[in-house]
């Protein structure tokens, strides 16, 4: 589960504050569903909150093949 969040975070782009036009800073990420992570951000200048969501697509592993599952972020 932690690995899922880490992978999603690796490809995460911070939202831009609509007021200051600068990148928001990541605050935390929360798994809100089996395959959806909510990422919370705040603007370091005006403290406006922002968030983005990542959907994780689990790659199906054939039965009997117990290699580590791979995940990729939906486009
Ligand atoms: Zn701002």
PDB file of the backbone (N, CA, C, O) and the ligand in Angstrom, with CONECT records:
HET     ZN  A 101       1
ATOM      1  N   UNK A   1       0.834  -1.211   0.000  1.00  0.00           N
ATOM      2  CA  UNK A   1       0.000   0.000   0.000  1.00  0.00           C
ATOM      3  C   UNK A   1       0.865   1.256   0.000  1.00  0.00           C
ATOM      4  O   UNK A   1       0.582   2.222  -0.709  1.00  0.00           O
ATOM      5  N   UNK A   2       1.914   1.225   0.800  1.00  0.00           N
ATOM      6  CA  UNK A   2       2.812   2.370   0.853  1.00  0.00           C
ATOM      7  C   UNK A   2       3.496   2.542  -0.500  1.00  0.00           C
ATOM      8  O   UNK A   2       3.724   3.660  -0.961  1.00  0.00           O
ATOM      9  N   UNK A   3       3.819   1.409  -1.124  1.00  0.00           N
ATOM     10  CA  UNK A   3       4.481   1.456  -2.413  1.00  0.00           C
ATOM     11  C   UNK A   3       3.582   2.103  -3.462  1.00  0.00           C
ATOM     12  O   UNK A   3       4.058   2.847  -4.320  1.00  0.00           O
ATOM     13  N   UNK A   4       2.297   1.823  -3.394  1.00  0.00           N
ATOM     14  CA  UNK A   4       1.336   2.451  -4.315  1.00  0.00           C
ATOM     15  C   UNK A   4       1.392   3.958  -4.189  1.00  0.00           C
ATOM     16  O   UNK A   4       1.465   4.677  -5.186  1.00  0.00           O
ATOM     17  N   UNK A   5       1.357   4.430  -2.951  1.00  0.00           N
ATOM     18  CA  UNK A   5       1.330   5.868  -2.721  1.00  0.00           C
ATOM     19  C   UNK A   5       2.631   6.487  -3.200  1.00  0.00           C
ATOM     20  O   UNK A   5       2.633   7.562  -3.800  1.00  0.00           O
ATOM     21  N   UNK A   6       3.735   5.806  -2.933  1.00  0.00           N
ATOM     22  CA  UNK A   6       5.023   6.343  -3.338  1.00  0.00           C
ATOM     23  C   UNK A   6       5.106   6.478  -4.857  1.00  0.00           C
ATOM     24  O   UNK A   6       5.594   7.484  -5.372  1.00  0.00           O
ATOM     25  N   UNK A   7       4.632   5.471  -5.562  1.00  0.00           N
ATOM     26  CA  UNK A   7       4.688   5.508  -7.029  1.00  0.00           C
ATOM     27  C   UNK A   7       3.842   6.652  -7.573  1.00  0.00           C
ATOM     28  O   UNK A   7       4.250   7.354  -8.499  1.00  0.00           O
ATOM     29  N   UNK A   8       2.668   6.829  -6.993  1.00  0.00           N
ATOM     30  CA  UNK A   8       1.797   7.903  -7.463  1.00  0.00           C
ATOM     31  C   UNK A   8       2.452   9.255  -7.175  1.00  0.00           C
ATOM     32  O   UNK A   8       2.377  10.184  -7.979  1.00  0.00           O
ATOM     33  N   UNK A   9       3.083   9.338  -6.031  1.00  0.00           N
ATOM     34  CA  UNK A   9       3.698  10.594  -5.625  1.00  0.00           C
ATOM     35  C   UNK A   9       4.878  10.950  -6.524  1.00  0.00           C
ATOM     36  O   UNK A   9       5.127  12.123  -6.803  1.00  0.00           O
ATOM     37  N   UNK A  10       5.595   9.937  -6.969  1.00  0.00           N
ATOM     38  CA  UNK A  10       6.750  10.174  -7.836  1.00  0.00           C
ATOM     39  C   UNK A  10       6.371  10.934  -9.103  1.00  0.00           C
ATOM     40  O   UNK A  10       7.160  11.723  -9.623  1.00  0.00           O
ATOM     41  N   UNK A  11       5.174  10.695  -9.587  1.00  0.00           N
ATOM     42  CA  UNK A  11       4.763  11.321 -10.840  1.00  0.00           C
ATOM     43  C   UNK A  11       3.847  12.509 -10.613  1.00  0.00           C
ATOM     44  O   UNK A  11       3.267  13.061 -11.549  1.00  0.00           O
ATOM     45  N   UNK A  12       3.731  12.887  -9.363  1.00  0.00           N
ATOM     46  CA  UNK A  12       2.797  13.941  -9.005  1.00  0.00           C
ATOM     47  C   UNK A  12       3.321  15.324  -9.388  1.00  0.00           C
ATOM     48  O   UNK A  12       4.501  15.628  -9.218  1.00  0.00           O
ATOM     49  N   UNK A  13       2.422  16.146  -9.904  1.00  0.00           N
ATOM     50  CA  UNK A  13       2.779  17.534 -10.177  1.00  0.00           C
ATOM     51  C   UNK A  13       1.983  18.426  -9.244  1.00  0.00           C
ATOM     52  O   UNK A  13       0.767  18.281  -9.118  1.00  0.00           O
ATOM     53  N   UNK A  14       2.663  19.332  -8.602  1.00  0.00           N
ATOM     54  CA  UNK A  14       1.989  20.216  -7.666  1.00  0.00           C
ATOM     55  C   UNK A  14       1.076  21.172  -8.417  1.00  0.00           C
ATOM     56  O   UNK A  14       1.447  21.670  -9.480  1.00  0.00           O
ATOM     57  N   UNK A  15      -0.107  21.435  -7.884  1.00  0.00           N
ATOM     58  CA  UNK A  15      -0.991  22.429  -8.509  1.00  0.00           C
ATOM     59  C   UNK A  15      -0.417  23.826  -8.349  1.00  0.00           C
ATOM     60  O   UNK A  15       0.412  24.077  -7.474  1.00  0.00           O
ATOM     61  N   UNK A  16      -0.866  24.724  -9.201  1.00  0.00           N
ATOM     62  CA  UNK A  16      -0.404  26.111  -9.148  1.00  0.00           C
ATOM     63  C   UNK A  16      -1.451  26.947  -8.413  1.00  0.00           C
ATOM     64  O   UNK A  16      -2.645  26.865  -8.700  1.00  0.00           O
ATOM     65  N   UNK A  17      -0.987  27.741  -7.474  1.00  0.00           N
ATOM     66  CA  UNK A  17      -1.899  28.621  -6.745  1.00  0.00           C
ATOM     67  C   UNK A  17      -2.472  29.646  -7.716  1.00  0.00           C
ATOM     68  O   UNK A  17      -1.726  30.343  -8.405  1.00  0.00           O
ATOM     69  N   UNK A  18      -3.795  29.736  -7.768  1.00  0.00           N
ATOM     70  CA  UNK A  18      -4.431  30.642  -8.724  1.00  0.00           C
ATOM     71  C   UNK A  18      -4.248  32.101  -8.328  1.00  0.00           C
ATOM     72  O   UNK A  18      -4.413  32.998  -9.155  1.00  0.00           O
ATOM     73  N   UNK A  19      -3.914  32.334  -7.090  1.00  0.00           N
ATOM     74  CA  UNK A  19      -3.716  33.702  -6.622  1.00  0.00           C
ATOM     75  C   UNK A  19      -2.278  34.167  -6.832  1.00  0.00           C
ATOM     76  O   UNK A  19      -2.042  35.272  -7.319  1.00  0.00           O
ATOM     77  N   UNK A  20      -1.316  33.317  -6.462  1.00  0.00           N
ATOM     78  CA  UNK A  20       0.097  33.704  -6.488  1.00  0.00           C
ATOM     79  C   UNK A  20       0.818  33.200  -7.731  1.00  0.00           C
ATOM     80  O   UNK A  20       1.923  33.650  -8.035  1.00  0.00           O
ATOM     81  N   UNK A  21       0.206  32.280  -8.442  1.00  0.00           N
ATOM     82  CA  UNK A  21       0.814  31.725  -9.648  1.00  0.00           C
ATOM     83  C   UNK A  21       2.152  31.032  -9.371  1.00  0.00           C
ATOM     84  O   UNK A  21       3.076  31.096 -10.182  1.00  0.00           O
ATOM     85  N   UNK A  22       2.239  30.376  -8.226  1.00  0.00           N
ATOM     86  CA  UNK A  22       3.427  29.591  -7.896  1.00  0.00           C
ATOM     87  C   UNK A  22       2.998  28.169  -7.516  1.00  0.00           C
ATOM     88  O   UNK A  22       1.831  27.915  -7.220  1.00  0.00           O
ATOM     89  N   UNK A  23       3.951  27.266  -7.533  1.00  0.00           N
ATOM     90  CA  UNK A  23       3.641  25.886  -7.187  1.00  0.00           C
ATOM     91  C   UNK A  23       3.286  25.757  -5.717  1.00  0.00           C
ATOM     92  O   UNK A  23       3.941  26.327  -4.844  1.00  0.00           O
ATOM     93  N   UNK A  24       2.234  24.995  -5.469  1.00  0.00           N
ATOM     94  CA  UNK A  24       1.883  24.717  -4.089  1.00  0.00           C
ATOM     95  C   UNK A  24       2.811  23.657  -3.517  1.00  0.00           C
ATOM     96  O   UNK A  24       3.436  22.892  -4.251  1.00  0.00           O
ATOM     97  N   UNK A  25       2.887  23.628  -2.215  1.00  0.00           N
ATOM     98  CA  UNK A  25       3.712  22.630  -1.546  1.00  0.00           C
ATOM     99  C   UNK A  25       2.856  21.461  -1.095  1.00  0.00           C
ATOM    100  O   UNK A  25       1.734  21.621  -0.613  1.00  0.00           O
ATOM    101  N   UNK A  26       3.432  20.280  -1.272  1.00  0.00           N
ATOM    102  CA  UNK A  26       2.715  19.078  -0.872  1.00  0.00           C
ATOM    103  C   UNK A  26       2.587  19.023   0.638  1.00  0.00           C
ATOM    104  O   UNK A  26       3.538  19.309   1.366  1.00  0.00           O
ATOM    105  N   UNK A  27       1.403  18.654   1.102  1.00  0.00           N
ATOM    106  CA  UNK A  27       1.178  18.519   2.535  1.00  0.00           C
ATOM    107  C   UNK A  27       1.131  17.047   2.925  1.00  0.00           C
ATOM    108  O   UNK A  27       1.909  16.588   3.761  1.00  0.00           O
ATOM    109  N   UNK A  28       0.205  16.313   2.307  1.00  0.00           N
ATOM    110  CA  UNK A  28       0.124  14.880   2.579  1.00  0.00           C
ATOM    111  C   UNK A  28      -0.731  14.207   1.536  1.00  0.00           C
ATOM    112  O   UNK A  28      -1.465  14.853   0.788  1.00  0.00           O
ATOM    113  N   UNK A  29      -0.622  12.897   1.504  1.00  0.00           N
ATOM    114  CA  UNK A  29      -1.414  12.103   0.583  1.00  0.00           C
ATOM    115  C   UNK A  29      -2.204  11.082   1.375  1.00  0.00           C
ATOM    116  O   UNK A  29      -1.703  10.482   2.326  1.00  0.00           O
ATOM    117  N   UNK A  30      -3.442  10.895   0.966  1.00  0.00           N
ATOM    118  CA  UNK A  30      -4.302   9.964   1.664  1.00  0.00           C
ATOM    119  C   UNK A  30      -4.961   9.028   0.667  1.00  0.00           C
ATOM    120  O   UNK A  30      -5.449   9.460  -0.377  1.00  0.00           O
ATOM    121  N   UNK A  31      -4.970   7.764   0.992  1.00  0.00           N
ATOM    122  CA  UNK A  31      -5.665   6.797   0.151  1.00  0.00           C
ATOM    123  C   UNK A  31      -7.155   6.894   0.473  1.00  0.00           C
ATOM    124  O   UNK A  31      -7.570   6.566   1.584  1.00  0.00           O
ATOM    125  N   UNK A  32      -7.962   7.343  -0.494  1.00  0.00           N
ATOM    126  CA  UNK A  32      -9.386   7.559  -0.231  1.00  0.00           C
ATOM    127  C   UNK A  32     -10.259   6.439  -0.787  1.00  0.00           C
ATOM    128  O   UNK A  32     -11.435   6.331  -0.439  1.00  0.00           O
ATOM    129  N   UNK A  33      -9.685   5.615  -1.645  1.00  0.00           N
ATOM    130  CA  UNK A  33     -10.387   4.456  -2.166  1.00  0.00           C
ATOM    131  C   UNK A  33      -9.329   3.418  -2.498  1.00  0.00           C
ATOM    132  O   UNK A  33      -8.133   3.664  -2.342  1.00  0.00           O
ATOM    133  N   UNK A  34      -9.772   2.268  -2.951  1.00  0.00           N
ATOM    134  CA  UNK A  34      -8.824   1.182  -3.222  1.00  0.00           C
ATOM    135  C   UNK A  34      -7.768   1.607  -4.229  1.00  0.00           C
ATOM    136  O   UNK A  34      -6.630   1.141  -4.183  1.00  0.00           O
ATOM    137  N   UNK A  35      -8.154   2.501  -5.143  1.00  0.00           N
ATOM    138  CA  UNK A  35      -7.212   2.876  -6.194  1.00  0.00           C
ATOM    139  C   UNK A  35      -7.124   4.382  -6.415  1.00  0.00           C
ATOM    140  O   UNK A  35      -6.668   4.833  -7.466  1.00  0.00           O
ATOM    141  N   UNK A  36      -7.559   5.156  -5.426  1.00  0.00           N
ATOM    142  CA  UNK A  36      -7.525   6.617  -5.572  1.00  0.00           C
ATOM    143  C   UNK A  36      -6.794   7.246  -4.391  1.00  0.00           C
ATOM    144  O   UNK A  36      -7.103   6.976  -3.231  1.00  0.00           O
ATOM    145  N   UNK A  37      -5.835   8.076  -4.709  1.00  0.00           N
ATOM    146  CA  UNK A  37      -5.076   8.789  -3.675  1.00  0.00           C
ATOM    147  C   UNK A  37      -5.366  10.274  -3.785  1.00  0.00           C
ATOM    148  O   UNK A  37      -5.298  10.854  -4.869  1.00  0.00           O
ATOM    149  N   UNK A  38      -5.688  10.877  -2.664  1.00  0.00           N
ATOM    150  CA  UNK A  38      -5.927  12.302  -2.607  1.00  0.00           C
ATOM    151  C   UNK A  38      -4.658  12.992  -2.092  1.00  0.00           C
ATOM    152  O   UNK A  38      -4.164  12.660  -1.014  1.00  0.00           O
ATOM    153  N   UNK A  39      -4.136  13.942  -2.856  1.00  0.00           N
ATOM    154  CA  UNK A  39      -2.922  14.647  -2.449  1.00  0.00           C
ATOM    155  C   UNK A  39      -3.298  16.066  -2.031  1.00  0.00           C
ATOM    156  O   UNK A  39      -3.913  16.808  -2.797  1.00  0.00           O
ATOM    157  N   UNK A  40      -2.926  16.426  -0.829  1.00  0.00           N
ATOM    158  CA  UNK A  40      -3.246  17.755  -0.333  1.00  0.00           C
ATOM    159  C   UNK A  40      -2.029  18.666  -0.447  1.00  0.00           C
ATOM    160  O   UNK A  40      -0.901  18.261  -0.165  1.00  0.00           O
ATOM    161  N   UNK A  41      -2.281  19.904  -0.866  1.00  0.00           N
ATOM    162  CA  UNK A  41      -1.214  20.897  -1.017  1.00  0.00           C
ATOM    163  C   UNK A  41      -1.634  22.191  -0.338  1.00  0.00           C
ATOM    164  O   UNK A  41      -2.813  22.412  -0.061  1.00  0.00           O
ATOM    165  N   UNK A  42      -0.655  23.035  -0.078  1.00  0.00           N
ATOM    166  CA  UNK A  42      -0.979  24.383   0.373  1.00  0.00           C
ATOM    167  C   UNK A  42      -0.007  25.351  -0.282  1.00  0.00           C
ATOM    168  O   UNK A  42       1.127  24.991  -0.596  1.00  0.00           O
ATOM    169  N   UNK A  43      -0.455  26.566  -0.483  1.00  0.00           N
ATOM    170  CA  UNK A  43       0.407  27.585  -1.071  1.00  0.00           C
ATOM    171  C   UNK A  43       1.303  28.155   0.031  1.00  0.00           C
ATOM    172  O   UNK A  43       0.801  28.568   1.076  1.00  0.00           O
ATOM    173  N   UNK A  44       2.625  28.182  -0.187  1.00  0.00           N
ATOM    174  CA  UNK A  44       3.539  28.698   0.844  1.00  0.00           C
ATOM    175  C   UNK A  44       3.404  30.201   1.034  1.00  0.00           C
ATOM    176  O   UNK A  44       3.890  30.753   2.021  1.00  0.00           O
ATOM    177  N   UNK A  45       2.747  30.859   0.094  1.00  0.00           N
ATOM    178  CA  UNK A  45       2.623  32.319   0.168  1.00  0.00           C
ATOM    179  C   UNK A  45       1.326  32.762   0.839  1.00  0.00           C
ATOM    180  O   UNK A  45       1.345  33.585   1.754  1.00  0.00           O
ATOM    181  N   UNK A  46       0.198  32.213   0.380  1.00  0.00           N
ATOM    182  CA  UNK A  46      -1.092  32.678   0.904  1.00  0.00           C
ATOM    183  C   UNK A  46      -1.838  31.581   1.670  1.00  0.00           C
ATOM    184  O   UNK A  46      -2.928  31.816   2.191  1.00  0.00           O
ATOM    185  N   UNK A  47      -1.246  30.382   1.736  1.00  0.00           N
ATOM    186  CA  UNK A  47      -1.818  29.274   2.492  1.00  0.00           C
ATOM    187  C   UNK A  47      -3.114  28.719   1.915  1.00  0.00           C
ATOM    188  O   UNK A  47      -3.813  27.951   2.577  1.00  0.00           O
ATOM    189  N   UNK A  48      -3.437  29.106   0.680  1.00  0.00           N
ATOM    190  CA  UNK A  48      -4.588  28.524   0.033  1.00  0.00           C
ATOM    191  C   UNK A  48      -4.365  27.016  -0.109  1.00  0.00           C
ATOM    192  O   UNK A  48      -3.268  26.564  -0.440  1.00  0.00           O
ATOM    193  N   UNK A  49      -5.424  26.252   0.146  1.00  0.00           N
ATOM    194  CA  UNK A  49      -5.298  24.796   0.051  1.00  0.00           C
ATOM    195  C   UNK A  49      -5.633  24.323  -1.354  1.00  0.00           C
ATOM    196  O   UNK A  49      -6.456  24.920  -2.048  1.00  0.00           O
ATOM    197  N   UNK A  50      -4.997  23.266  -1.751  1.00  0.00           N
ATOM    198  CA  UNK A  50      -5.291  22.670  -3.048  1.00  0.00           C
ATOM    199  C   UNK A  50      -5.179  21.170  -2.944  1.00  0.00           C
ATOM    200  O   UNK A  50      -4.583  20.648  -2.002  1.00  0.00           O
ATOM    201  N   UNK A  51      -5.743  20.482  -3.899  1.00  0.00           N
ATOM    202  CA  UNK A  51      -5.626  19.036  -3.884  1.00  0.00           C
ATOM    203  C   UNK A  51      -5.720  18.472  -5.292  1.00  0.00           C
ATOM    204  O   UNK A  51      -6.342  19.060  -6.176  1.00  0.00           O
ATOM    205  N   UNK A  52      -5.104  17.345  -5.476  1.00  0.00           N
ATOM    206  CA  UNK A  52      -5.230  16.622  -6.732  1.00  0.00           C
ATOM    207  C   UNK A  52      -5.477  15.160  -6.379  1.00  0.00           C
ATOM    208  O   UNK A  52      -5.215  14.718  -5.261  1.00  0.00           O
ATOM    209  N   UNK A  53      -5.985  14.430  -7.354  1.00  0.00           N
ATOM    210  CA  UNK A  53      -6.227  13.011  -7.121  1.00  0.00           C
ATOM    211  C   UNK A  53      -5.503  12.183  -8.159  1.00  0.00           C
ATOM    212  O   UNK A  53      -5.436  12.547  -9.333  1.00  0.00           O
ATOM    213  N   UNK A  54      -4.969  11.076  -7.712  1.00  0.00           N
ATOM    214  CA  UNK A  54      -4.327  10.140  -8.615  1.00  0.00           C
ATOM    215  C   UNK A  54      -5.113   8.836  -8.596  1.00  0.00           C
ATOM    216  O   UNK A  54      -5.486   8.324  -7.540  1.00  0.00           O
ATOM    217  N   UNK A  55      -5.349   8.322  -9.781  1.00  0.00           N
ATOM    218  CA  UNK A  55      -5.991   7.018  -9.846  1.00  0.00           C
ATOM    219  C   UNK A  55      -4.923   5.989 -10.182  1.00  0.00           C
ATOM    220  O   UNK A  55      -4.132   6.156 -11.111  1.00  0.00           O
ATOM    221  N   UNK A  56      -4.930   4.934  -9.404  1.00  0.00           N
ATOM    222  CA  UNK A  56      -3.953   3.877  -9.624  1.00  0.00           C
ATOM    223  C   UNK A  56      -4.621   2.745 -10.385  1.00  0.00           C
ATOM    224  O   UNK A  56      -5.696   2.277 -10.012  1.00  0.00           O
ATOM    225  N   UNK A  57      -3.978   2.318 -11.439  1.00  0.00           N
ATOM    226  CA  UNK A  57      -4.480   1.151 -12.155  1.00  0.00           C
ATOM    227  C   UNK A  57      -3.602  -0.037 -11.819  1.00  0.00           C
ATOM    228  O   UNK A  57      -2.404  -0.053 -12.103  1.00  0.00           O
ATOM    229  N   UNK A  58      -4.209  -1.004 -11.223  1.00  0.00           N
ATOM    230  CA  UNK A  58      -3.458  -2.203 -10.885  1.00  0.00           C
ATOM    231  C   UNK A  58      -3.325  -3.065 -12.139  1.00  0.00           C
ATOM    232  O   UNK A  58      -4.307  -3.339 -12.828  1.00  0.00           O
ATOM    233  N   UNK A  59      -2.118  -3.476 -12.414  1.00  0.00           N
ATOM    234  CA  UNK A  59      -1.890  -4.368 -13.544  1.00  0.00           C
ATOM    235  C   UNK A  59      -2.233  -5.785 -13.108  1.00  0.00           C
ATOM    236  O   UNK A  59      -1.721  -6.288 -12.107  1.00  0.00           O
ATOM    237  N   UNK A  60      -3.093  -6.405 -13.867  1.00  0.00           N
ATOM    238  CA  UNK A  60      -3.542  -7.742 -13.490  1.00  0.00           C
ATOM    239  C   UNK A  60      -2.397  -8.750 -13.578  1.00  0.00           C
ATOM    240  O   UNK A  60      -1.687  -8.835 -14.579  1.00  0.00           O
ATOM    241  N   UNK A  61      -2.248  -9.497 -12.509  1.00  0.00           N
ATOM    242  CA  UNK A  61      -1.220 -10.530 -12.483  1.00  0.00           C
ATOM    243  C   UNK A  61      -1.904 -11.882 -12.672  1.00  0.00           C
ATOM    244  O   UNK A  61      -2.818 -12.219 -11.920  1.00  0.00           O
ATOM    245  N   UNK A  62      -1.482 -12.645 -13.645  1.00  0.00           N
ATOM    246  CA  UNK A  62      -2.103 -13.950 -13.880  1.00  0.00           C
ATOM    247  C   UNK A  62      -2.014 -14.824 -12.637  1.00  0.00           C
ATOM    248  O   UNK A  62      -1.003 -14.798 -11.936  1.00  0.00           O
ATOM    249  N   UNK A  63      -3.072 -15.606 -12.353  1.00  0.00           N
ATOM    250  CA  UNK A  63      -3.049 -16.497 -11.184  1.00  0.00           C
ATOM    251  C   UNK A  63      -1.845 -17.430 -11.236  1.00  0.00           C
ATOM    252  O   UNK A  63      -1.495 -17.963 -12.289  1.00  0.00           O
ATOM    253  N   UNK A  64      -1.228 -17.612 -10.093  1.00  0.00           N
ATOM    254  CA  UNK A  64      -0.093 -18.520 -10.035  1.00  0.00           C
ATOM    255  C   UNK A  64       1.225 -17.823 -10.280  1.00  0.00           C
ATOM    256  O   UNK A  64       2.292 -18.389 -10.042  1.00  0.00           O
ATOM    257  N   UNK A  65       1.149 -16.591 -10.758  1.00  0.00           N
ATOM    258  CA  UNK A  65       2.387 -15.860 -10.987  1.00  0.00           C
ATOM    259  C   UNK A  65       2.545 -14.845  -9.862  1.00  0.00           C
ATOM    260  O   UNK A  65       1.965 -13.760  -9.896  1.00  0.00           O
ATOM    261  N   UNK A  66       3.330 -15.216  -8.881  1.00  0.00           N
ATOM    262  CA  UNK A  66       3.384 -14.424  -7.660  1.00  0.00           C
ATOM    263  C   UNK A  66       4.531 -13.422  -7.637  1.00  0.00           C
ATOM    264  O   UNK A  66       5.146 -13.191  -6.596  1.00  0.00           O
ATOM    265  N   UNK A  67       4.809 -12.837  -8.778  1.00  0.00           N
ATOM    266  CA  UNK A  67       5.813 -11.779  -8.776  1.00  0.00           C
ATOM    267  C   UNK A  67       5.192 -10.517  -8.195  1.00  0.00           C
ATOM    268  O   UNK A  67       3.970 -10.432  -8.071  1.00  0.00           O
ATOM    269  N   UNK A  68       5.988  -9.569  -7.848  1.00  0.00           N
ATOM    270  CA  UNK A  68       5.479  -8.336  -7.262  1.00  0.00           C
ATOM    271  C   UNK A  68       4.591  -7.619  -8.274  1.00  0.00           C
ATOM    272  O   UNK A  68       4.971  -7.432  -9.430  1.00  0.00           O
ATOM    273  N   UNK A  69       3.407  -7.222  -7.823  1.00  0.00           N
ATOM    274  CA  UNK A  69       2.503  -6.508  -8.735  1.00  0.00           C
ATOM    275  C   UNK A  69       3.058  -5.147  -9.113  1.00  0.00           C
ATOM    276  O   UNK A  69       3.714  -4.485  -8.308  1.00  0.00           O
ATOM    277  N   UNK A  70       2.795  -4.742 -10.322  1.00  0.00           N
ATOM    278  CA  UNK A  70       3.258  -3.432 -10.785  1.00  0.00           C
ATOM    279  C   UNK A  70       2.054  -2.505 -10.920  1.00  0.00           C
ATOM    280  O   UNK A  70       0.955  -2.932 -11.274  1.00  0.00           O
ATOM    281  N   UNK A  71       2.281  -1.262 -10.638  1.00  0.00           N
ATOM    282  CA  UNK A  71       1.206  -0.294 -10.741  1.00  0.00           C
ATOM    283  C   UNK A  71       1.646   0.866 -11.615  1.00  0.00           C
ATOM    284  O   UNK A  71       2.827   1.208 -11.675  1.00  0.00           O
ATOM    285  N   UNK A  72       0.701   1.446 -12.271  1.00  0.00           N
ATOM    286  CA  UNK A  72       1.010   2.651 -13.022  1.00  0.00           C
ATOM    287  C   UNK A  72      -0.101   3.651 -12.818  1.00  0.00           C
ATOM    288  O   UNK A  72      -1.239   3.284 -12.526  1.00  0.00           O
ATOM    289  N   UNK A  73       0.227   4.889 -12.970  1.00  0.00           N
ATOM    290  CA  UNK A  73      -0.759   5.928 -12.783  1.00  0.00           C
ATOM    291  C   UNK A  73      -1.524   6.122 -14.087  1.00  0.00           C
ATOM    292  O   UNK A  73      -0.945   6.113 -15.173  1.00  0.00           O
ATOM    293  N   UNK A  74      -2.828   6.297 -13.957  1.00  0.00           N
ATOM    294  CA  UNK A  74      -3.633   6.570 -15.141  1.00  0.00           C
ATOM    295  C   UNK A  74      -3.232   7.912 -15.747  1.00  0.00           C
ATOM    296  O   UNK A  74      -2.820   8.826 -15.033  1.00  0.00           O
ATOM    297  N   UNK A  75      -3.353   8.017 -17.036  1.00  0.00           N
ATOM    298  CA  UNK A  75      -2.963   9.259 -17.707  1.00  0.00           C
ATOM    299  C   UNK A  75      -3.905  10.378 -17.322  1.00  0.00           C
ATOM    300  O   UNK A  75      -3.744  11.508 -17.785  1.00  0.00           O
TER     301      UNK A  75
HETATM  302 ZN    ZN A 101      -1.014  31.538  -3.041  1.00  0.00          ZN
END
